[in-house]
Amino acid sequence: MKVAVAKERQTGEARVAATPDSVKKMVSLGMSVVVESGAGSGASLNDTAYKEAGAEIAKSGKTLLSDADVVLRVARPEADEVSACPKGTLLIGQMSPYQDQPELEKLIDQGLTVFSLEFLPRISRAQAMDTLSSQANLAGYKAVIDAAAEYGRALPMMMTAAGRINPAKVLIMGAGVAGLQAIATARRLGGRVYATDVRPAAKEQVESLGAEFVAVEDEEFRAAETAGGYAKEMSDSYKKKQAELIAETIADMDLVITTAQIPGRPAPRLIDEAMVKSMRPGSIIFDLAAEGGGNCALTQPGKLATKHGIKIMGYLNVPSRLAADASMLYANNLFNFLSLLYDKESKALKIDWDDEIVKGTLLGRDGKAVHSALTGKATEPDQAADSKQTSEEGKANG
């Protein structure tokens, strides 16, 4: 069975879908792995490392794909990038299933069997395949590091002969995977950390990391979480009270990291212009939801902007800013997923189409779209609940 790993050609994408370590694992199972020359350069992985791991190096993408059984990608390719693939080839990666769906359908129309790991079900045996969580974890860390680098003051309290430096106050908005890592990182750097989330269960997680939880904790809040761990839509009255509390809190913060995203919908607006104006000059907002339009009304996706004396960081594809580690984790996720589809004895694909992980992630097969996100058919209960989630990374959240 031939596994192909091509270069990622999206602007700003430095990650790669396989590392020398994951290649070794695939080769040890009897897979043949072919890597496009230079595919790992953005993650500081050269062709020699892949060759030593057992991969063949291909000079061109079309040669690489012409007889591939499986193609591993970080992000969705353009249809012409994989036009050389035989019908039935498995395309596995993060396919951005809610974005530009006509282009996604072109891949399916070509006869590719397309899997999107954004749709992994929230079950324990899928955790090792969860690309959203592995990448969000790094994004939360990097957001704090980058915000601290732009902040013109120290984060920890320092006692010196010349005077005392007070600790920076950091607010993390959203206590999912990225948010919890941001809390831990800000604490390690010595900041005084606060966090907010619409899920009552998040309070214990936040406080266990040493942060202070910020929320209007009334009866509606305590009943806000569904059995599946998703956040319910809150009443307008509660939203108003919470917004007032957050506005009061933000005015006293030095760094704010926002993480709220909703799959398939624009990112919710958590910070308006008045809140930005209320912050102290030199304060920082890092908007991890910039790709969805931003949690801050003044975020400029892809840019670092200064508004009213506040730096607003709207960087895109934050995990790619840690390409080496992000690639390592992502490649392990893909290997674990591919192992589910592979029979070690016959050394060939053996897919259980009724497996809930397979069914949950399969977008298209035999030239037809099969996932509800593309067909428009009613979603399953857990997906319907997810559409109302106002926390962080969709199914990776919580």
N, C-alpha and C positions, 0 to 999 in steps of 0.2 A: 504494500500500500504506500503510495507516494503522498507525502505531505509537503505542500509548497508554502514558503514564507516570502512574501514580496515586500518591497519597499513601501512605506507609507508615503503617499504623495500629497497629502493635505498640507496646506500652509501652516507652519508652526507645529507640526506633529513630529516629535523626535523619538517617540517610543517604537518598539518593534514587538511583533507578536510571538517571537520565540527567542530564547537566549541559548548560549552554549549548554547551560545546565539542562534546560528543558529538551534540547536536541538530544542530549545523552540519554535522557529518560525515554524518549520516543524510539531512538535507535535500539535501546536495550530490549524494547518490546517487539522488535522486528519491523519497525516502520522505516521507510526510506525518506529522508528529509533533504529537501533542496532549498537553499536560501539564495535570494537574489543578492548579487554583489553590492556591498554598501548598505544593506538593509539595517544593520545594527549600528551604523556610524553615529547616529544621533544619541545613542545610549552608550557610547564609548566601547562598542563591541566590534572588533574587526573581523574580516573574513577568515583570517588564520585561526582565530578562536573557534569559529564555527566548524572549520575543516577538522581541527583537532578533536572536536566533539563528535565527529562522524557525519557531518553534513556535506553534501555536494554544493559547490558554489556555481550559480548560473549567472551569466553575464547579462542576459536580457529577461524581462518579465514575461514575454510571450513564450520563449523557450521553456521557461520555468513552469508555465501553467498548462501547456498543451496536452499533457497527459496526467495532470494532477487528479488525485482522488479527493483530497482535502486541501482547502486554502485557508490559512489562518491570517486574520487581519486584526489590527487594533481598531480601525475605523472603517466605515462602509466605503468600498471603492466605487469609482464611477463604472458604469456598465462597460465602457470600452476598455477599461483596465483588465477586465476578466473575460473579455470576449473570446479569448483563446481556450478557455476551459471547456472540456467536454460536458455534454448534458449529464446531469446527475451529480456533478462535482459538489461536495459539501463546502459551503462558505460559512465560516464561523468567526464571530467577532461582535463588536458593539455596532449595531447597524443603524443607530439613531432612528428607531422605527416611527417616531412621530414627526420627523422632519422630512420635507420634500418626498412624500410617499410615491408620487409618480416615478421618481428616479429609482426608488427602492423596488417598485414593481417591475422595472426594466430588468433588474437582476433575476427576478423570479421568472419573467417571460423568457429569459435566455435558457431556462431549464435548470438553473442552479437550485440546489437544496440549501435554503438560507436559514441559519440559526442566529438569533439575536439574544445575546446574554443579558441584556437589560431586563428580559422577561423571565429570568430564573425564578421559580417558585420559592417562597420563603419556608424552606424545610431544612432540617439539619444536614442531610446528606448533600445538599447543594451549596453549603457554605464555602467549601473549598474551591468552588467554581465561580464565586461571586465577584465579578469584576467591578461592579459598582462600589462595593464595600472596600475592596483593596485599593482602588484608585481614590475614593473619597477620603480614606484614612490619610493618605499622603497629601491630598489637597488641603485638609484641615491643618496639618503640620506646616505646610509651605505657606499658607495664608498668614499664619502668625509670624513666621520667620521673615517674610517679605514686608509685612506691615511694620515689624520691629526695625527693619533696616531703613525704612522710610521715615520712621518716627525720629524726631530730632532730639530725643531725650533717652535716658536709660530706663529700662523696665523695672529692675529690682530696687528695693530700698537700699541705700548706701549711707553708712555713717562715716564721715570723714572729718579731719581736723578743721576743714574749711566750711563744714556745714552738712546738713542732712539732705539727701535726695529721697523724696517720697516715691513709693512704688506707683507705677502706671496702673490706671484702672482700665480693665479690658472687659468688654461685653461680647459674649458669643450668642448670636441669635439663631437658635436651632440646635438641639442636642441629639442629633443623629450621629452617624458615623464620623462625618467630617467635624461636626461640632464638638463631639467628645474628645477627639484628638486635638482640636484647637484649644480646648480647655486645658488638657494635660500639658500641652506645649507652653502655653502662656504661663501656667503655674511653674513649670520648670525654669522659665526665664525670669521668674520672680515677680510677675505682675499680680495685682489683686484682681481676681477674676469673678465675673458675674455671668450668668447665663439664663436664657429664657427659652421656653418651648411650650407648645399648646397641649402637650400630653402630660398628664399627672405623673405617669411612671418615670418621666425624665427627671423629676425632682431628686429622687434618690440617686440616680446615676450622676447627676451634676454635683450633688453634695459629697458623694463618695470620692470625687476627684478634687475636692477642696474648694469648689466654687460656691458662690452664693446664688440661690435660685430666685429669679425675679418673675412674678406672675400674680395676677389677682386670683387668690385662692378661695373662691366662693363655691357654692354648691354646684353651679354649672361647670366650673373647672374640674371639680372632683369626679363629675360624671361624664367627662368629655372623651374618654377613650373607649373604643369599641373592643370587643372580645379579641379581634384579630390583631390588636396593637396599633391600629391606625387612629389618626385624630379625626374627631367629628367636626363638622362645620359648626362654628360658634355663633351665638345670637349677635345681632347688631349691638345690643346693649352691652354684652360682655366685650365685644371688640372695641367699643368706645372706651370702656374702663381700662382695658389692657393697653390701648394706644396711649392713653393719658399717662399711665405708669411708665411705659417705655420711653415716651417723650421726656419725662422727668429724669429718667435714668440716663438716657443718652447724653443729656446736657452735661452730665458729670463724668463722662467717659473720655479716655485718651485714645483708645483703640476700640473699634467695633468691627467684628467679623460676622457677616451675614451668610447663611447657608440654605435658606428656604427655597426649595424647588418643587414643582408639581409636574409629574410626567405628562407630556402632551399639552401643557398649558403654559401661558406666560408666568414668570416668577411673580409671587405676590409682593406687592409694595409694602415694605415695613418701615421705611424711613423716607419722610417727605422733606421738602426743601426747608421748611421751618425748623425741623429737627437738626438738619445740617447746620443751619445758621446759629442754633443754640450751642453748638459745641465750641470748645476752646480752640483758638487758632493754633494750627500745627497738629491737630488731632488727625487720626487716620480712620478711614472706612475701607475695609477690604470686602468686596462684594463677590462671593463665590457663586452667585447666581447670575453673573453677567451674561452667560450664554443664553439664558432665558429672558433677557431684557433687564435683569437686575432687581434686587430688593430695594435699592435706593433710587429715588426719582432722578438723581443727578448722575447716575452711573453712565459712563460712556464705554460700552463693551469694547474690549481690546486695548483700552487706554488707561493711563494714569492721569486723572484730571484734578485740577485744584479749583474748588468752588467755595467762596466765602471763607477762604483761608484754610479749608479742610482738604486734605488729599484723599481722593476717592479712587481706589484701585479696582479696575474692572478687567483684570487679565483673563484671557480665555485659556481653556485647556490647561488648567493649573497642574494636573499630574505630569504633564509633559515637561514641566520645569524641573522635575526630578526624574528625568528619563531613565536613568540606569535602574534605580530602585522600582520605579513604576513598571518598567518592562519586565523585571524579574518577577514581580508579583502577578502581573497580568499573564505572563507566559505560563506560570504555574497554574493559574486559573484555567487557561485554555487546555493545558495538558490534562488536567483533571476531568474537564468536560469531554475531551476527545477520548479519554480512556473508557468513558461510559458507553461510547459508540463502537468500541473496538473489541474484537475477540482475540485474546492472546494465543489461543491454540491454533486457529486457522490463519492468524496474522492478517486479518481482513476486517472490513467494517461489518458489524452485526448490530443493527439498530432495532431496539424495541420501540416501535412507534407508539405503543400505549404507555410507555413510561412517562410519569407526570413531568419530569424535567424535560424530556424530549418534546412532549406535547406543548409545554408551556413556552418553549423558546423557538419552536419551529414557525417561521414566517411563511415559507412557501416551498412547494414540492411538485415536481412533474409539471412545471409551468403554471401552477395555480397558487394563488395566495390562500393560506389556510388559517392564519391568525386573526382573531377578532379585531385587532387594531387596524387591519387592512380590509377585512371583509365587511366590517360594520355590523356584524352580528352581535347579539347581547354578550357581554363579558361574563366570566364566571364570578361568583360572589366576592372572592378576595380582590379581584381586579376592579370590580365596581366600587368597593370600599376605598381602594387606592386612589380613585379619581377625586376623592374628597380630601385626600391627605394634604395637610398644609405644613408638614414637617420637611425633612431634608431630601434624601436621595431615593424617593420612590420605594421600591421593594427592598432596598438595602438599609432602609431606615430602622431605627429602633434598636 
